[in-house]
Structure formats: C-alpha cells, structure tokens
Amino acid sequence: MADANPRGLPTCVVLTFTDELTRRQGHLAVTGFPAALGAPAVPVLGHRGRGVDVPRDRLAGWRGGPVR
C-alpha cells in the first residue's frame, strides 16, 4: 500500500478468510478501510466465489497500464 498509492497505481485491498474471522467471533470494520488506507477494501470468500466479482470488475475498469 505504501508503495502503490504514492505512485498512483490502482490499488484495492482484498480481504480473505473473513468467514474464518467471523467463525472465531472476530470483526473487521471493512467500511473504515478506505479512509484508513486510501484504497477500497473488498471482503472475498474465494473458495465460495463470494465477492470475487467486485475486485475482478475493478481490475477490468482500470486503465492506464498493467496492473501488477
């Protein structure tokens, strides 16, 4: 994050294992991530296919060079 944002690179935080965190009675304030990190945050359950479309769509919408 610290390296990507000053360079103006497209950045999106993908949060995984949120189901496991919930199972263990943990909590993340996902809505606070964009303000704290300066990038959108998306919870994803990859093994169930939930939320995967959001970062995929964001990547498809970014222009101006390769996303690394």
N, CA, C and O atoms as CSV, one atom per row, in Angstrom:
chain,resi,resn,atom,element,x,y,z
A,1,MET,N,N,0.818,-1.179,0.000
A,1,MET,CA,C,0.000,0.000,0.000
A,1,MET,C,C,0.869,1.252,0.000
A,1,MET,O,O,0.646,2.168,-0.792
A,2,ALA,N,N,1.840,1.290,0.872
A,2,ALA,CA,C,2.677,2.489,0.971
A,2,ALA,C,C,3.420,2.744,-0.328
A,2,ALA,O,O,3.716,3.895,-0.652
A,3,ASP,N,N,3.723,1.706,-1.069
A,3,ASP,CA,C,4.446,1.849,-2.320
A,3,ASP,C,C,3.506,2.140,-3.498
A,3,ASP,O,O,3.874,2.873,-4.416
A,4,ALA,N,N,2.325,1.582,-3.474
A,4,ALA,CA,C,1.405,1.705,-4.602
A,4,ALA,C,C,0.716,3.068,-4.663
A,4,ALA,O,O,0.641,3.667,-5.736
A,5,ASN,N,N,0.222,3.560,-3.557
A,5,ASN,CA,C,-0.547,4.800,-3.572
A,5,ASN,C,C,0.247,6.027,-4.006
A,5,ASN,O,O,-0.257,6.785,-4.834
A,6,PRO,N,N,1.455,6.273,-3.503
A,6,PRO,CA,C,2.185,7.459,-3.962
A,6,PRO,C,C,2.519,7.414,-5.449
A,6,PRO,O,O,2.703,8.460,-6.071
A,7,ARG,N,N,2.599,6.242,-6.012
A,7,ARG,CA,C,2.899,6.104,-7.439
A,7,ARG,C,C,1.646,6.221,-8.300
A,7,ARG,O,O,1.730,6.239,-9.528
A,8,GLY,N,N,0.500,6.300,-7.660
A,8,GLY,CA,C,-0.742,6.414,-8.405
A,8,GLY,C,C,-1.194,5.115,-9.033
A,8,GLY,O,O,-2.010,5.121,-9.954
A,9,LEU,N,N,-0.675,3.999,-8.546
A,9,LEU,CA,C,-1.072,2.695,-9.084
A,9,LEU,C,C,-2.454,2.322,-8.568
A,9,LEU,O,O,-2.785,2.626,-7.422
A,10,PRO,N,N,-3.257,1.674,-9.387
A,10,PRO,CA,C,-4.562,1.211,-8.924
A,10,PRO,C,C,-4.372,0.251,-7.749
A,10,PRO,O,O,-3.551,-0.665,-7.804
A,11,THR,N,N,-5.130,0.475,-6.708
A,11,THR,CA,C,-4.967,-0.329,-5.501
A,11,THR,C,C,-6.333,-0.716,-4.955
A,11,THR,O,O,-7.241,0.111,-4.877
A,12,CYS,N,N,-6.465,-1.966,-4.585
A,12,CYS,CA,C,-7.676,-2.462,-3.948
A,12,CYS,C,C,-7.242,-3.516,-2.935
A,12,CYS,O,O,-6.503,-4.442,-3.269
A,13,VAL,N,N,-7.699,-3.371,-1.716
A,13,VAL,CA,C,-7.372,-4.332,-0.662
A,13,VAL,C,C,-8.414,-5.440,-0.703
A,13,VAL,O,O,-9.610,-5.186,-0.561
A,14,VAL,N,N,-7.951,-6.673,-0.899
A,14,VAL,CA,C,-8.841,-7.824,-0.928
A,14,VAL,C,C,-8.674,-8.576,0.381
A,14,VAL,O,O,-7.604,-9.110,0.675
A,15,LEU,N,N,-9.732,-8.609,1.152
A,15,LEU,CA,C,-9.709,-9.254,2.464
A,15,LEU,C,C,-10.209,-10.688,2.343
A,15,LEU,O,O,-11.349,-10.925,1.942
A,16,THR,N,N,-9.359,-11.631,2.688
A,16,THR,CA,C,-9.731,-13.037,2.617
A,16,THR,C,C,-9.866,-13.614,4.019
A,16,THR,O,O,-9.465,-12.985,4.999
A,17,PHE,N,N,-10.416,-14.779,4.107
A,17,PHE,CA,C,-10.608,-15.504,5.368
A,17,PHE,C,C,-11.512,-14.757,6.347
A,17,PHE,O,O,-11.437,-14.975,7.556
A,18,THR,N,N,-12.368,-13.873,5.822
A,18,THR,CA,C,-13.286,-13.162,6.711
A,18,THR,C,C,-14.315,-14.111,7.317
A,18,THR,O,O,-14.830,-13.851,8.405
A,19,ASP,N,N,-14.618,-15.201,6.627
A,19,ASP,CA,C,-15.531,-16.197,7.187
A,19,ASP,C,C,-14.903,-16.862,8.407
A,19,ASP,O,O,-15.582,-17.139,9.395
A,20,GLU,N,N,-13.617,-17.111,8.326
A,20,GLU,CA,C,-12.909,-17.715,9.459
A,20,GLU,C,C,-12.844,-16.738,10.638
A,20,GLU,O,O,-12.981,-17.141,11.793
A,21,LEU,N,N,-12.638,-15.488,10.345
A,21,LEU,CA,C,-12.617,-14.471,11.394
A,21,LEU,C,C,-13.964,-14.407,12.101
A,21,LEU,O,O,-14.024,-14.338,13.329
A,22,THR,N,N,-15.044,-14.429,11.327
A,22,THR,CA,C,-16.383,-14.407,11.911
A,22,THR,C,C,-16.633,-15.661,12.743
A,22,THR,O,O,-17.214,-15.595,13.826
A,23,ARG,N,N,-16.186,-16.804,12.222
A,23,ARG,CA,C,-16.365,-18.063,12.956
A,23,ARG,C,C,-15.679,-18.010,14.316
A,23,ARG,O,O,-16.149,-18.610,15.282
A,24,ARG,N,N,-14.579,-17.298,14.382
A,24,ARG,CA,C,-13.827,-17.172,15.637
A,24,ARG,C,C,-14.267,-15.952,16.452
A,24,ARG,O,O,-13.593,-15.536,17.394
A,25,GLN,N,N,-15.410,-15.396,16.065
A,25,GLN,CA,C,-16.027,-14.257,16.740
A,25,GLN,C,C,-15.191,-12.987,16.648
A,25,GLN,O,O,-15.223,-12.145,17.545
A,26,GLY,N,N,-14.453,-12.860,15.569
A,26,GLY,CA,C,-13.695,-11.643,15.317
A,26,GLY,C,C,-14.500,-10.695,14.458
A,26,GLY,O,O,-15.570,-11.051,13.966
A,27,HIS,N,N,-13.991,-9.487,14.273
A,27,HIS,CA,C,-14.705,-8.486,13.492
A,27,HIS,C,C,-13.720,-7.521,12.844
A,27,HIS,O,O,-12.736,-7.116,13.462
A,28,LEU,N,N,-13.990,-7.164,11.615
A,28,LEU,CA,C,-13.246,-6.119,10.908
A,28,LEU,C,C,-14.224,-5.039,10.493
A,28,LEU,O,O,-15.305,-5.337,9.986
A,29,ALA,N,N,-13.859,-3.804,10.703
A,29,ALA,CA,C,-14.684,-2.691,10.245
A,29,ALA,C,C,-14.285,-2.382,8.801
A,29,ALA,O,O,-13.557,-1.424,8.539
A,30,VAL,N,N,-14.765,-3.196,7.881
A,30,VAL,CA,C,-14.390,-3.094,6.473
A,30,VAL,C,C,-14.722,-1.714,5.920
A,30,VAL,O,O,-13.985,-1.196,5.081
A,31,THR,N,N,-15.799,-1.119,6.368
A,31,THR,CA,C,-16.189,0.196,5.863
A,31,THR,C,C,-15.183,1.277,6.231
A,31,THR,O,O,-15.154,2.330,5.594
A,32,GLY,N,N,-14.358,1.038,7.244
A,32,GLY,CA,C,-13.346,2.015,7.639
A,32,GLY,C,C,-12.033,1.889,6.884
A,32,GLY,O,O,-11.190,2.783,6.962
A,33,PHE,N,N,-11.846,0.804,6.161
A,33,PHE,CA,C,-10.586,0.580,5.448
A,33,PHE,C,C,-10.274,1.654,4.406
A,33,PHE,O,O,-9.144,2.141,4.375
A,34,PRO,N,N,-11.225,2.046,3.552
A,34,PRO,CA,C,-10.888,3.045,2.534
A,34,PRO,C,C,-10.337,4.347,3.123
A,34,PRO,O,O,-9.364,4.894,2.605
A,35,ALA,N,N,-10.933,4.835,4.171
A,35,ALA,CA,C,-10.452,6.073,4.787
A,35,ALA,C,C,-9.087,5.864,5.441
A,35,ALA,O,O,-8.216,6.731,5.366
A,36,ALA,N,N,-8.910,4.721,6.075
A,36,ALA,CA,C,-7.650,4.455,6.776
A,36,ALA,C,C,-6.497,4.163,5.817
A,36,ALA,O,O,-5.360,4.562,6.072
A,37,LEU,N,N,-6.785,3.471,4.718
A,37,LEU,CA,C,-5.727,3.036,3.819
A,37,LEU,C,C,-5.657,3.816,2.509
A,37,LEU,O,O,-4.666,3.733,1.784
A,38,GLY,N,N,-6.700,4.563,2.213
A,38,GLY,CA,C,-6.721,5.311,0.972
A,38,GLY,C,C,-6.984,4.450,-0.249
A,38,GLY,O,O,-6.618,4.819,-1.364
A,39,ALA,N,N,-7.615,3.308,-0.044
A,39,ALA,CA,C,-7.939,2.400,-1.146
A,39,ALA,C,C,-9.201,1.629,-0.765
A,39,ALA,O,O,-9.456,1.393,0.416
A,40,PRO,N,N,-9.982,1.241,-1.759
A,40,PRO,CA,C,-11.172,0.450,-1.447
A,40,PRO,C,C,-10.783,-0.915,-0.880
A,40,PRO,O,O,-9.722,-1.455,-1.192
A,41,ALA,N,N,-11.654,-1.453,-0.049
A,41,ALA,CA,C,-11.435,-2.777,0.531
A,41,ALA,C,C,-12.638,-3.656,0.224
A,41,ALA,O,O,-13.784,-3.218,0.320
A,42,VAL,N,N,-12.364,-4.898,-0.144
A,42,VAL,CA,C,-13.414,-5.820,-0.549
A,42,VAL,C,C,-13.232,-7.150,0.176
A,42,VAL,O,O,-12.198,-7.799,0.017
A,43,PRO,N,N,-14.227,-7.571,0.974
A,43,PRO,CA,C,-14.145,-8.909,1.562
A,43,PRO,C,C,-14.486,-9.959,0.501
A,43,PRO,O,O,-15.444,-9.797,-0.255
A,44,VAL,N,N,-13.701,-11.026,0.451
A,44,VAL,CA,C,-13.866,-12.067,-0.561
A,44,VAL,C,C,-13.804,-13.446,0.106
A,44,VAL,O,O,-12.960,-13.705,0.964
A,45,LEU,N,N,-14.709,-14.308,-0.309
A,45,LEU,CA,C,-14.647,-15.721,0.075
A,45,LEU,C,C,-14.382,-16.489,-1.211
A,45,LEU,O,O,-15.308,-16.985,-1.853
A,46,GLY,N,N,-13.125,-16.582,-1.574
A,46,GLY,CA,C,-12.735,-17.161,-2.849
A,46,GLY,C,C,-13.202,-18.583,-3.049
A,46,GLY,O,O,-13.645,-18.942,-4.140
A,47,HIS,N,N,-13.110,-19.403,-2.009
A,47,HIS,CA,C,-13.496,-20.805,-2.154
A,47,HIS,C,C,-14.996,-20.977,-2.372
A,47,HIS,O,O,-15.441,-22.035,-2.817
A,48,ARG,N,N,-15.770,-19.951,-2.064
A,48,ARG,CA,C,-17.209,-19.992,-2.294
A,48,ARG,C,C,-17.632,-19.075,-3.451
A,48,ARG,O,O,-18.797,-19.049,-3.847
A,49,GLY,N,N,-16.667,-18.332,-3.977
A,49,GLY,CA,C,-16.959,-17.444,-5.097
A,49,GLY,C,C,-17.686,-16.173,-4.709
A,49,GLY,O,O,-18.196,-15.465,-5.578
A,50,ARG,N,N,-17.744,-15.871,-3.430
A,50,ARG,CA,C,-18.458,-14.682,-2.966
A,50,ARG,C,C,-17.537,-13.469,-2.961
A,50,ARG,O,O,-16.435,-13.505,-2.414
A,51,GLY,N,N,-18.010,-12.407,-3.575
A,51,GLY,CA,C,-17.259,-11.162,-3.584
A,51,GLY,C,C,-16.166,-11.088,-4.625
A,51,GLY,O,O,-15.565,-10.029,-4.806
A,52,VAL,N,N,-15.893,-12.174,-5.309
A,52,VAL,CA,C,-14.799,-12.229,-6.285
A,52,VAL,C,C,-15.066,-11.295,-7.465
A,52,VAL,O,O,-14.128,-10.762,-8.056
A,53,ASP,N,N,-16.319,-11.098,-7.803
A,53,ASP,CA,C,-16.653,-10.248,-8.938
A,53,ASP,C,C,-16.294,-8.781,-8.703
A,53,ASP,O,O,-16.010,-8.058,-9.659
A,54,VAL,N,N,-16.301,-8.335,-7.462
A,54,VAL,CA,C,-16.025,-6.918,-7.181
A,54,VAL,C,C,-14.581,-6.545,-7.544
A,54,VAL,O,O,-14.391,-5.616,-8.329
A,55,PRO,N,N,-13.548,-7.230,-7.006
A,55,PRO,CA,C,-12.189,-6.854,-7.432
A,55,PRO,C,C,-11.942,-7.154,-8.917
A,55,PRO,O,O,-11.183,-6.440,-9.573
A,56,ARG,N,N,-12.571,-8.194,-9.439
A,56,ARG,CA,C,-12.427,-8.509,-10.866
A,56,ARG,C,C,-12.956,-7.362,-11.715
A,56,ARG,O,O,-12.318,-6.965,-12.690
A,57,ASP,N,N,-14.115,-6.828,-11.353
A,57,ASP,CA,C,-14.695,-5.704,-12.086
A,57,ASP,C,C,-13.853,-4.439,-11.936
A,57,ASP,O,O,-13.707,-3.673,-12.888
A,58,ARG,N,N,-13.302,-4.221,-10.748
A,58,ARG,CA,C,-12.442,-3.050,-10.537
A,58,ARG,C,C,-11.194,-3.152,-11.413
A,58,ARG,O,O,-10.788,-2.171,-12.035
A,59,LEU,N,N,-10.598,-4.320,-11.459
A,59,LEU,CA,C,-9.411,-4.514,-12.297
A,59,LEU,C,C,-9.731,-4.279,-13.769
A,59,LEU,O,O,-8.949,-3.663,-14.493
A,60,ALA,N,N,-10.875,-4.768,-14.200
A,60,ALA,CA,C,-11.267,-4.607,-15.600
A,60,ALA,C,C,-11.515,-3.144,-15.934
A,60,ALA,O,O,-11.330,-2.729,-17.079
A,61,GLY,N,N,-11.930,-2.361,-14.951
A,61,GLY,CA,C,-12.247,-0.961,-15.182
A,61,GLY,C,C,-11.053,-0.022,-15.128
A,61,GLY,O,O,-11.157,1.124,-15.565
A,62,TRP,N,N,-9.926,-0.475,-14.606
A,62,TRP,CA,C,-8.753,0.388,-14.506
A,62,TRP,C,C,-8.055,0.485,-15.852
A,62,TRP,O,O,-7.902,-0.508,-16.563
A,63,ARG,N,N,-7.641,1.677,-16.184
A,63,ARG,CA,C,-6.943,1.924,-17.443
A,63,ARG,C,C,-5.596,2.572,-17.136
A,63,ARG,O,O,-5.335,3.003,-16.013
A,64,GLY,N,N,-4.766,2.629,-18.145
A,64,GLY,CA,C,-3.515,3.378,-17.998
A,64,GLY,C,C,-2.298,2.523,-17.734
A,64,GLY,O,O,-1.297,3.030,-17.226
A,65,GLY,N,N,-2.344,1.269,-18.053
A,65,GLY,CA,C,-1.159,0.439,-17.879
A,65,GLY,C,C,-1.460,-0.847,-17.165
A,65,GLY,O,O,-2.573,-1.059,-16.683
A,66,PRO,N,N,-0.485,-1.692,-17.098
A,66,PRO,CA,C,-0.693,-3.010,-16.478
A,66,PRO,C,C,-0.879,-2.892,-14.977
A,66,PRO,O,O,-0.294,-2.027,-14.325
A,67,VAL,N,N,-1.687,-3.760,-14.456
A,67,VAL,CA,C,-1.874,-3.857,-13.006
A,67,VAL,C,C,-0.931,-4.937,-12.514
A,67,VAL,O,O,-0.980,-6.074,-12.983
A,68,ARG,N,N,-0.086,-4.586,-11.583
A,68,ARG,CA,C,0.901,-5.544,-11.068
A,68,ARG,C,C,0.475,-6.081,-9.732
A,68,ARG,O,O,1.179,-6.900,-9.142
